[in-house]
Amino acid sequence: IPVPVYDPYRGLGTGNIARFAVGQTQQLNISAIYTKDTSTSSGVSKDVTNNCTFRSSNDQIATVSSTGIVRGAAIGTAYITVTYTAIPGSSDLLSASKGKIPITLTTSVAVTVS
């Protein structure tokens, strides 16, 4: 499931919905989209899945591993919260030592299990 996370000047991508069967698993793939022009959605996309944290709103409905693998556990709806920390104008967190302030972005994926 691709989940775009936009740079802090554009905000977060929304409207992410996934449908699962009970027992089905799928990997969330998180991409940060870095833009210079905030009036357009064009920009450079980078896979940041390994730099994210994941949390399920209801583990009885859908579980998520620390690497972003979602598993449908029971019929219902849960939300997977994805958190990513970025440095504006940089592709790594080492820039924090150079005086740039990290920004944490959070988005949710609605998971419906049937």
N, CA and C of each residue as an Amber inpcrd file, in Angstrom:
protein
   342
   0.8570000  -1.1690000   0.0000000   0.0000000   0.0000000   0.0000000
   0.8980000   1.2260000   0.0000000   0.9010000   2.0160000  -1.0300000
   1.7100000   3.2360000  -1.0160000   1.0230000   4.3400000  -0.2200000
   1.7590000   4.9990000   0.6520000   1.2200000   6.0950000   1.4620000
   2.1530000   7.2920000   1.3100000   1.7210000   8.3370000   0.5800000
   2.6070000   9.4970000   0.4480000   2.5750000  10.3700000   1.6910000
   3.7170000  10.8710000   2.0950000   3.8130000  11.8360000   3.1870000
   4.5160000  13.0560000   2.6010000   3.8140000  14.1750000   2.5290000
   4.3580000  15.3610000   1.8780000   5.2600000  16.1410000   2.8110000
   6.1060000  17.0040000   2.2150000   7.0220000  17.7880000   3.0340000
   6.2370000  18.7420000   3.9280000   6.8630000  19.2400000   5.0040000
   6.1410000  20.0300000   6.0030000   5.5270000  21.3110000   5.4630000
   5.9920000  21.7690000   4.3280000   5.4220000  22.9900000   3.7700000
   4.1410000  22.7230000   2.9940000   3.8810000  21.4600000   2.6470000
   2.6770000  21.1110000   1.9030000   1.6410000  20.3950000   2.7720000
   2.0520000  19.8160000   3.8810000   1.1160000  19.0640000   4.7060000
   1.1840000  17.5810000   4.3840000   0.2230000  16.8430000   4.8950000
   0.2370000  15.3910000   4.7460000  -0.7470000  14.9410000   3.6880000
  -0.4240000  13.8080000   3.0620000  -1.3840000  13.1800000   2.1680000
  -2.5200000  12.5990000   2.9980000  -3.7280000  12.6450000   2.4760000
  -4.8790000  12.1150000   3.2080000  -5.6950000  11.2080000   2.3020000
  -6.7130000  10.5940000   2.8620000  -7.6030000   9.7580000   2.0790000
  -7.0620000   8.3660000   1.8080000  -6.1260000   7.8990000   2.6100000
  -5.5650000   6.5670000   2.4270000  -6.5000000   5.5260000   3.0330000
  -6.9680000   4.5870000   2.1960000  -7.8710000   3.5370000   2.6630000
  -7.3750000   2.2000000   2.1250000  -7.3460000   1.1850000   2.9810000
  -6.9420000  -0.1590000   2.5710000  -8.0260000  -1.1400000   2.9850000
  -8.2430000  -2.1550000   2.1560000  -9.2310000  -3.1940000   2.4580000
  -8.4940000  -4.5290000   2.5420000  -8.8050000  -5.2830000   3.5970000
  -8.1400000  -6.5550000   3.8640000  -9.1720000  -7.6330000   4.1440000
  -8.7680000  -8.8680000   3.9030000  -9.5160000 -10.0200000   4.3930000
  -8.8880000 -10.4240000   5.7220000  -9.6520000 -11.0970000   6.5630000
  -9.0970000 -11.6000000   7.8180000  -7.9300000 -12.5250000   7.4810000
  -6.7820000 -12.3050000   8.1220000  -5.5910000 -13.1100000   7.8890000
  -4.6780000 -12.5860000   6.7960000  -5.1530000 -11.6740000   5.9720000
  -4.3250000 -11.1210000   4.8930000  -3.2880000 -10.1560000   5.4610000
  -2.0880000 -10.1400000   4.8590000  -1.0490000  -9.1920000   5.2550000
  -0.6210000  -8.3840000   4.0370000  -0.1640000  -7.1760000   4.3070000
   0.3450000  -6.3240000   3.2450000   1.3150000  -5.3070000   3.8310000
   2.3480000  -4.9750000   3.0750000   3.3740000  -4.0230000   3.4840000
   2.9200000  -2.5980000   3.1700000   3.0330000  -1.6980000   4.1480000
   2.8540000  -0.2760000   3.8790000   4.1720000   0.2510000   3.3280000
   4.1200000   1.0180000   2.2620000   5.3030000   1.6620000   1.6860000
   5.1100000   3.1520000   1.8030000   5.9630000   3.8090000   2.5790000
   5.8130000   5.2270000   2.8660000   6.8020000   6.0200000   2.0170000
   6.2860000   6.9900000   1.2760000   7.1300000   7.8590000   0.4580000
   6.9760000   9.2910000   0.9290000   8.1020000   9.9570000   1.1590000
   8.0920000  11.3870000   1.4400000   8.2270000  12.0930000   0.1000000
   7.4150000  13.1130000  -0.1220000   7.4740000  13.8780000  -1.3600000
   7.9770000  15.2630000  -1.0160000   9.1890000  15.5570000  -1.4610000
   9.8300000  16.8350000  -1.1680000   9.5820000  17.7870000  -2.3380000
   9.0520000  18.9650000  -2.0440000   8.7820000  19.9450000  -3.0910000
   9.4380000  21.2740000  -2.7510000   9.7750000  22.0270000  -3.7620000
  10.2750000  23.3810000  -3.5640000   9.1660000  24.3900000  -3.7880000
   8.2120000  24.0380000  -4.6590000   7.1030000  24.9180000  -4.9880000
   5.8530000  24.3840000  -4.3010000   5.3700000  25.0820000  -3.2850000
   4.2410000  24.5770000  -2.5080000   2.9120000  24.6940000  -3.2440000
   2.8800000  25.3110000  -4.4150000   1.6260000  25.4330000  -5.1530000
   1.3840000  24.2460000  -6.0790000   2.3550000  23.3440000  -6.2040000
   2.1920000  22.1700000  -7.0480000   2.4510000  20.9200000  -6.2240000
   2.0180000  19.7870000  -6.7450000   2.2660000  18.5220000  -6.0380000
   3.4780000  17.7980000  -6.6130000   4.1580000  18.4150000  -7.5860000
   5.3350000  17.7610000  -8.1530000   6.4920000  17.8730000  -7.1680000
   7.3960000  16.9510000  -7.2490000   8.5430000  16.9700000  -6.3520000
   9.2980000  15.6740000  -6.4100000  10.2720000  15.5490000  -5.5510000
  11.1060000  14.3550000  -5.4860000  10.5160000  13.4110000  -4.4530000
  10.3120000  12.1670000  -4.8320000   9.7520000  11.1610000  -3.9370000
  10.8620000  10.2520000  -3.4360000  10.8350000   9.9530000  -2.1300000
  11.8450000   9.0830000  -1.5260000  11.1530000   8.0920000  -0.5980000
  11.4930000   6.8070000  -0.7150000  10.9360000   5.7870000   0.1740000
  11.5300000   5.9850000   1.5690000  10.6600000   6.2190000   2.5570000
  11.1190000   6.4440000   3.9330000  10.5130000   5.4210000   4.9040000
  10.0320000   4.3070000   4.3620000   9.3710000   3.2860000   5.1800000
  10.2180000   2.8870000   6.3790000  11.5150000   2.7020000   6.1760000
  12.4050000   2.2620000   7.2630000  12.6480000   3.3400000   8.3050000
  12.2210000   4.5760000   8.0410000  12.4000000   5.6710000   8.9870000
  11.1030000   6.0460000   9.6960000  10.0730000   5.2330000   9.5450000
   8.7560000   5.5320000  10.1180000   8.4700000   4.6490000  11.3270000
   7.5270000   5.1140000  12.1330000   6.9610000   4.2660000  13.1880000
   5.4980000   4.0310000  12.8380000   4.9550000   2.8950000  13.2840000
   3.6050000   2.4870000  12.9360000   2.8510000   2.0890000  14.2010000
   1.5480000   2.4250000  14.2410000   0.7240000   2.0580000  15.3930000
  -0.7040000   1.8170000  14.9200000  -1.3370000   0.7660000  15.4200000
  -2.7340000   0.4660000  15.1050000  -3.6360000   1.0330000  16.1870000
  -4.7860000   1.5740000  15.7650000  -5.7590000   2.0800000  16.7410000
  -6.5040000   0.9390000  17.4270000  -6.4860000  -0.2630000  16.8170000
  -7.2000000  -1.3940000  17.3850000  -6.5360000  -2.6860000  16.9160000
  -5.6730000  -3.2440000  17.7580000  -4.9550000  -4.4720000  17.3950000
  -5.8750000  -5.6760000  17.2350000  -7.0900000  -5.6090000  17.7580000
  -8.0250000  -6.7160000  17.5860000  -8.5850000  -6.7520000  16.1650000
  -8.5270000  -5.6230000  15.4510000  -9.0070000  -5.5450000  14.0630000
  -7.8500000  -5.6680000  13.0780000  -6.7950000  -4.8820000  13.2800000
  -5.6280000  -4.9020000  12.3810000  -4.3690000  -4.6440000  13.1960000
  -3.3700000  -5.4720000  12.9670000  -2.0890000  -5.2790000  13.6380000
  -1.0950000  -4.7110000  12.6190000  -0.0620000  -4.0660000  13.1330000
   0.9980000  -3.5580000  12.2610000   2.3370000  -3.7950000  12.9520000
   3.3030000  -4.2780000  12.1690000   4.6340000  -4.5420000  12.7310000
   5.4590000  -3.2560000  12.7280000   6.6100000  -3.3170000  13.3410000
   7.5000000  -2.1570000  13.3870000   8.0560000  -1.8080000  12.0080000
   7.9330000  -2.7290000  11.0540000   8.4010000  -2.4730000   9.6870000
   7.2660000  -2.1060000   8.7370000   6.0280000  -2.0070000   9.2610000
   4.8970000  -1.5650000   8.4430000   4.0960000  -2.6620000   7.7720000
   4.2200000  -3.8920000   8.2370000   3.4010000  -4.9670000   7.6780000
   2.0850000  -5.0140000   8.4530000   0.9720000  -4.8230000   7.7120000
  -0.3620000  -4.7940000   8.3120000  -1.0090000  -6.1550000   8.1220000
  -1.6970000  -6.6360000   9.1660000  -2.4150000  -7.9170000   9.1070000
  -3.8460000  -7.7100000   9.5680000  -4.7950000  -8.1410000   8.7410000
  -6.2000000  -8.1110000   9.1300000  -6.4570000  -9.1950000  10.1550000
  -6.9530000  -8.8140000  11.3420000  -7.1410000  -9.7810000  12.4290000
  -8.6050000 -10.1710000  12.6280000  -9.5230000  -9.2220000  12.4280000
 -10.9480000  -9.5020000  12.6210000 -11.7450000  -8.4730000  11.8240000
 -13.0020000  -8.7500000  11.5840000 -13.8630000  -7.8430000  10.8110000
 -14.0480000  -6.5310000  11.5640000 -13.8970000  -5.4360000  10.8480000
 -14.0590000  -4.1060000  11.4360000 -13.1420000  -3.0990000  10.7710000
 -13.0000000  -1.9250000  11.3950000 -12.1410000  -0.8690000  10.8650000
 -11.1750000  -0.4030000  11.9420000  -9.9320000  -0.2220000  11.5600000
  -8.8990000   0.3220000  12.4480000  -8.1150000   1.3550000  11.6540000
  -7.3460000   2.1540000  12.3470000  -6.5050000   3.1640000  11.6880000
  -5.0500000   2.8870000  12.0280000  -4.2220000   2.8600000  11.0010000
  -2.7860000   2.7020000  11.1890000  -2.1830000   4.1000000  11.1490000
  -1.5720000   4.5110000  12.2450000  -0.9300000   5.8190000  12.3090000
   0.5360000   5.6540000  11.9190000   0.9620000   6.4660000  10.9620000
   2.3360000   6.4470000  10.4630000   2.9880000   7.7650000  10.8600000
   4.1520000   7.6870000  11.4920000   4.8720000   8.8890000  11.9150000
   6.2570000   8.8920000  11.2710000   6.6140000  10.0450000  10.7230000
   7.9030000  10.2250000  10.0550000   8.4840000  11.5650000  10.4770000
   9.7580000  11.5840000  10.8470000  10.4230000  12.8310000  11.2160000
  11.3470000  13.2470000  10.0810000  11.2210000  14.5160000   9.6810000
  12.0100000  15.0400000   8.5630000  12.6420000  16.3630000   8.9560000
  13.6630000  16.7200000   8.2090000  14.3050000  18.0210000   8.3500000
  13.9940000  18.7970000   7.0700000  13.3080000  19.9320000   7.1490000
  13.0400000  20.7020000   5.9290000  14.3380000  21.0290000   5.1940000
  14.3390000  20.7820000   3.8890000  15.5190000  21.0800000   3.0850000
  16.6180000  20.0430000   3.1730000  16.3170000  18.8860000   3.7840000
  17.3470000  17.8660000   3.9520000  16.7240000  16.4860000   3.8120000
  17.5180000  15.5290000   3.3730000  17.0160000  14.1580000   3.2530000
  17.4920000  13.2710000   4.3990000  18.1220000  13.8520000   5.4210000
  18.5580000  13.0370000   6.5520000  18.4510000  13.8090000   7.8630000
  18.4510000  13.0770000   8.9670000  18.3070000  13.6960000  10.2820000
  19.6070000  14.2770000  10.8110000  20.7290000  14.0220000  10.1620000
  22.0040000  14.5560000  10.6230000  22.0480000  16.0750000  10.5190000
  21.1740000  16.6650000   9.6990000  21.1480000  18.1150000   9.5390000
  20.7080000  18.8180000  10.8240000  20.1150000  18.0800000  11.7510000
  19.7050000  18.6890000  13.0210000  20.9250000  19.2420000  13.7490000
  22.0570000  18.5910000  13.5730000  23.2660000  19.0780000  14.2330000
  23.7870000  20.3610000  13.5840000  23.2520000  20.6960000  12.4170000
  23.6620000  21.9120000  11.7150000  22.6750000  23.0540000  11.9640000
  21.8150000  22.9090000  12.9580000  20.8990000  23.9760000  13.3270000
  19.5270000  23.9110000  12.6810000  19.2580000  22.9120000  11.8610000
  17.9260000  22.7740000  11.2630000  17.0280000  22.0300000  12.2370000
  15.7800000  22.4120000  12.2860000  14.8440000  21.8490000  13.2620000
  14.0340000  20.7180000  12.6290000  14.0350000  19.5240000  13.2510000
  13.2430000  18.4190000  12.7090000  11.7450000  18.6820000  12.8620000
  10.9720000  18.1860000  11.8960000   9.5180000  18.2800000  11.9370000
   8.9790000  16.8580000  11.8500000   8.0340000  16.5260000  12.7220000
   7.4280000  15.2040000  12.7060000   6.0820000  15.2810000  11.9990000
   5.8920000  14.4030000  11.0120000   4.6660000  14.3360000  10.2240000
   3.9330000  13.0490000  10.5780000   2.6130000  13.1380000  10.6700000
   1.8050000  11.9710000  10.9990000   0.6200000  11.8900000  10.0490000
   0.3270000  10.6980000   9.5820000  -0.8590000  10.4690000   8.7550000
  -1.4610000   9.1350000   9.1770000  -2.6960000   8.8870000   8.7790000
  -3.3670000   7.6290000   9.1220000  -3.8660000   6.9370000   7.8670000
  -3.8910000   5.6080000   7.9500000  -4.4520000   4.7790000   6.8980000
  -5.6390000   4.0510000   7.5100000  -6.8190000   4.2360000   6.9310000
  -7.9910000   3.4950000   7.3890000  -7.9110000   2.0750000   6.8350000
  -8.0280000   1.0860000   7.7110000  -7.9730000  -0.3190000   7.3050000
  -9.3160000  -0.9440000   7.6180000 -10.0080000  -1.4100000   6.5640000
 -11.2770000  -2.1060000   6.7310000 -11.0410000  -3.5840000   6.4840000
 -11.3650000  -4.4050000   7.4680000 -11.1880000  -5.8530000   7.3790000
 -12.5590000  -6.4890000   7.2220000 -12.6870000  -7.3320000   6.1950000
 -13.9840000  -7.9870000   5.9760000 -13.8100000  -9.4780000   5.7590000
